[in-house]
Amino acid sequence: MSWVERAAERSPLVQRSRTRSERQAVSIVEAAHRLLNEKGGRFTMQEVAKEAGVALQTVYSYFTRKDHLVMAVFENMIIEQARRYEEAGRDLPDAVARLRLGITVALEAQRRDEAGPGHRFLTSEYWRLFELYPEEMTRAVQPFADVAERHLREAAAAGLLHPNDPPRDAWLITKLVMAVYHDRAFATATSPAADAVKGLWAFCLSAVGGRPETSVDDRQKL
């Protein structure tokens, strides 16, 4: 079940109106996301209730702890990113290009400072929450891994890539992207962001049996 369905299941309102419960859950998570972008982790459940236009008791009927609400925000972000990634990739020429988009899009947004002020909080919170709720946090990032696996399989069927184990390779790629994103969010950069994006893609491409890409400058020399 998605976080919306799980939240609705926890709410006593589900007996009266499941659809209404799901809408309320969505409005609460979206309110928390807005506050998170504004304040990082310095928002309260009372502020979430006010932002969502519901009673504080209603917020707690869906999310008994702030951690649960942050996990729902995180999962919702991954789902939305995977959806946008799929939509943006529809016009790309092949599965390799779509895989590249998914691997590099988050770092590209980070490089252009489009990730929003809450991205550091969510990045650091992932690892803390993973220790406390490993199954839930694994499930939260699965949509990204699922999309990566699908493109790996499509590229393999077309003879463009040669992954050894698509599910495992997609999981490893997901974890690597997260680790690089985390590093670039906090550590002092030792290389330009563009180099980090290029290096990440080159490593992943090689790992799944792809051929090194030739740059525009290199092609002009040929």
C-alpha positions as CSV (number, residue, x, y, z in Angstrom):
1,M,0.0,0.0,0.0
2,S,1.1,3.6,-0.6
3,W,1.6,6.0,2.3
4,V,-1.9,7.5,1.6
5,E,-3.6,4.1,1.9
6,R,-1.6,3.2,5.0
7,A,-2.5,6.5,6.7
8,A,-6.1,6.1,5.8
9,E,-6.1,2.6,7.3
10,R,-4.8,4.0,10.6
11,S,-7.5,6.6,10.8
12,P,-10.9,5.9,12.4
13,L,-12.4,8.1,9.7
14,V,-11.8,5.3,7.3
15,Q,-15.0,3.6,8.4
16,R,-17.0,6.7,7.5
17,S,-15.3,7.8,4.3
18,R,-12.1,6.3,2.9
19,T,-12.0,8.8,0.0
20,R,-12.3,11.7,2.5
21,S,-9.6,10.2,4.7
22,E,-7.2,9.8,1.8
23,R,-7.8,13.4,0.7
24,Q,-7.1,14.6,4.3
25,A,-3.9,12.5,4.4
26,V,-2.7,14.1,1.2
27,S,-3.5,17.6,2.4
28,I,-1.6,17.0,5.6
29,V,1.5,15.6,3.9
30,E,1.5,18.5,1.3
31,A,1.2,21.0,4.2
32,A,4.2,19.3,5.9
33,H,6.2,19.4,2.7
34,R,5.6,23.1,2.3
35,L,6.7,23.8,5.9
36,L,9.7,21.5,5.5
37,N,10.8,23.5,2.4
38,E,10.4,26.7,4.4
39,K,11.9,25.6,7.8
40,G,13.7,22.3,7.3
41,G,12.9,20.2,10.3
42,R,11.9,23.1,12.5
43,F,8.2,22.7,12.0
44,T,5.6,21.5,14.6
45,M,2.6,19.3,14.2
46,Q,0.5,22.3,15.3
47,E,1.9,24.2,12.4
48,V,1.1,21.3,10.0
49,A,-2.5,21.3,11.3
50,K,-2.9,25.0,10.7
51,E,-1.3,24.9,7.3
52,A,-3.6,21.9,6.3
53,G,-6.7,23.5,7.7
54,V,-7.5,20.6,10.0
55,A,-7.6,20.0,13.7
56,L,-4.4,18.8,15.5
57,Q,-6.2,15.7,16.5
58,T,-6.9,14.9,12.9
59,V,-3.1,15.1,12.1
60,Y,-2.4,12.7,14.9
61,S,-5.1,10.3,13.8
62,Y,-3.1,9.8,10.6
63,F,0.5,10.3,11.8
64,T,1.1,9.5,15.5
65,R,4.7,10.8,15.4
66,K,6.4,13.5,13.4
67,D,8.8,10.9,12.1
68,H,5.9,9.1,10.4
69,L,4.8,12.3,8.8
70,V,8.4,13.1,7.5
71,M,8.5,9.5,6.1
72,A,5.3,10.2,4.2
73,V,6.7,13.4,2.8
74,F,9.8,11.6,1.7
75,E,7.9,8.8,0.1
76,N,5.6,11.2,-1.7
77,M,8.6,13.1,-3.1
78,I,10.1,9.9,-4.5
79,I,6.8,8.9,-6.1
80,E,6.4,12.4,-7.7
81,Q,10.0,12.5,-8.8
82,A,9.7,9.0,-10.4
83,R,6.5,10.2,-12.2
84,R,8.1,13.3,-13.5
85,Y,11.2,11.3,-14.5
86,E,9.0,9.0,-16.5
87,E,7.1,11.8,-18.2
88,A,10.3,13.7,-19.1
89,G,11.8,10.5,-20.5
90,R,9.0,9.8,-23.0
91,D,10.6,11.8,-25.7
92,L,14.1,10.5,-25.3
93,P,15.4,8.2,-28.0
94,D,16.1,5.0,-26.0
95,A,16.1,3.3,-22.6
96,V,19.8,4.3,-22.0
97,A,18.9,8.0,-22.3
98,R,16.0,7.5,-20.0
99,L,18.2,5.7,-17.4
100,R,20.7,8.5,-17.6
101,L,18.0,11.1,-17.0
102,G,16.9,9.3,-13.8
103,I,20.4,8.9,-12.5
104,T,21.5,12.5,-13.0
105,V,18.3,14.5,-12.7
106,A,18.5,14.9,-8.9
107,L,22.1,16.0,-9.0
108,E,21.4,18.4,-11.9
109,A,18.6,20.0,-9.8
110,Q,21.0,20.2,-6.8
111,R,23.7,21.8,-9.0
112,R,21.2,24.5,-10.2
113,D,20.1,25.0,-6.5
114,E,16.6,23.9,-7.4
115,A,16.3,21.3,-4.7
116,G,14.7,23.7,-2.2
117,P,15.9,24.7,1.3
118,G,14.5,21.5,2.8
119,H,16.6,19.1,0.8
120,R,19.5,19.0,3.4
121,F,17.0,18.1,6.1
122,L,15.4,15.3,4.1
123,T,18.8,14.0,3.0
124,S,20.1,13.8,6.5
125,E,16.8,12.5,7.9
126,Y,16.8,9.6,5.5
127,W,19.7,7.9,7.2
128,R,18.4,8.5,10.7
129,L,14.9,7.2,9.8
130,F,16.4,4.2,8.0
131,E,17.9,3.1,11.3
132,L,14.6,3.3,13.0
133,Y,12.3,2.2,10.2
134,P,14.3,0.2,7.7
135,E,11.4,-1.5,6.0
136,E,9.4,1.7,5.6
137,M,12.3,3.7,4.2
138,T,13.3,0.9,1.8
139,R,9.7,0.9,0.5
140,A,9.8,4.7,0.2
141,V,12.7,4.7,-2.3
142,Q,11.5,1.7,-4.2
143,P,9.6,3.7,-6.9
144,F,13.0,5.1,-8.1
145,A,14.6,1.6,-8.2
146,D,11.6,0.2,-10.0
147,V,11.9,2.8,-12.8
148,A,15.6,2.2,-13.0
149,E,15.1,-1.6,-13.2
150,R,12.5,-1.1,-16.0
151,H,14.9,0.9,-18.1
152,L,17.7,-1.5,-17.5
153,R,15.5,-4.4,-18.7
154,E,14.4,-2.4,-21.8
155,A,18.0,-1.4,-22.6
156,A,19.1,-5.0,-22.2
157,A,16.3,-6.3,-24.5
158,A,17.5,-3.8,-27.1
159,G,21.1,-5.0,-26.7
160,L,22.2,-1.5,-25.5
161,L,23.2,-2.6,-21.9
162,H,24.2,-5.8,-20.3
163,P,23.2,-5.8,-16.6
164,N,24.0,-8.9,-14.6
165,D,21.0,-8.7,-12.4
166,P,18.5,-5.8,-13.1
167,P,16.8,-5.7,-9.7
168,R,20.1,-5.8,-7.8
169,D,21.8,-3.4,-10.2
170,A,18.9,-0.9,-10.0
171,W,19.0,-1.1,-6.2
172,L,22.8,-0.4,-6.2
173,I,22.3,2.5,-8.6
174,T,19.6,3.9,-6.3
175,K,21.9,3.8,-3.3
176,L,24.8,5.3,-5.1
177,V,22.8,8.2,-6.4
178,M,21.5,8.8,-2.9
179,A,25.1,8.7,-1.5
180,V,26.5,11.1,-4.0
181,Y,23.5,13.5,-3.5
182,H,24.1,13.4,0.3
183,D,27.8,14.0,-0.1
184,R,27.2,17.0,-2.5
185,A,24.6,18.4,0.0
186,F,26.9,18.6,2.9
187,A,30.6,18.0,2.1
188,T,32.9,20.7,0.7
189,A,32.9,20.1,-3.0
190,T,36.3,18.9,-4.3
191,S,35.2,19.0,-7.9
192,P,32.7,20.9,-10.0
193,A,29.1,19.7,-9.8
194,A,29.1,19.0,-13.6
195,D,32.0,16.7,-13.1
196,A,30.2,14.8,-10.3
197,V,27.2,14.3,-12.6
198,K,29.4,13.1,-15.5
199,G,31.4,10.8,-13.3
200,L,28.3,9.3,-11.7
201,W,26.8,8.5,-15.0
202,A,30.0,7.1,-16.5
203,F,30.4,4.8,-13.5
204,C,26.9,3.5,-13.6
205,L,27.0,3.1,-17.4
206,S,30.1,1.0,-17.2
207,A,28.7,-1.1,-14.3
208,V,25.7,-2.2,-16.4
209,G,27.8,-3.1,-19.5
210,G,27.3,0.1,-21.4
211,R,29.8,1.6,-23.8
212,P,31.6,4.9,-22.8
213,E,29.9,7.9,-24.3
214,T,31.8,10.1,-26.7
215,S,31.6,13.8,-25.9
216,V,30.7,16.4,-28.5
217,D,34.2,17.7,-28.5
218,D,35.6,14.2,-29.0
219,R,33.3,13.6,-32.0
220,Q,34.4,16.9,-33.6
221,K,38.0,15.6,-33.5
222,L,37.2,12.4,-35.3
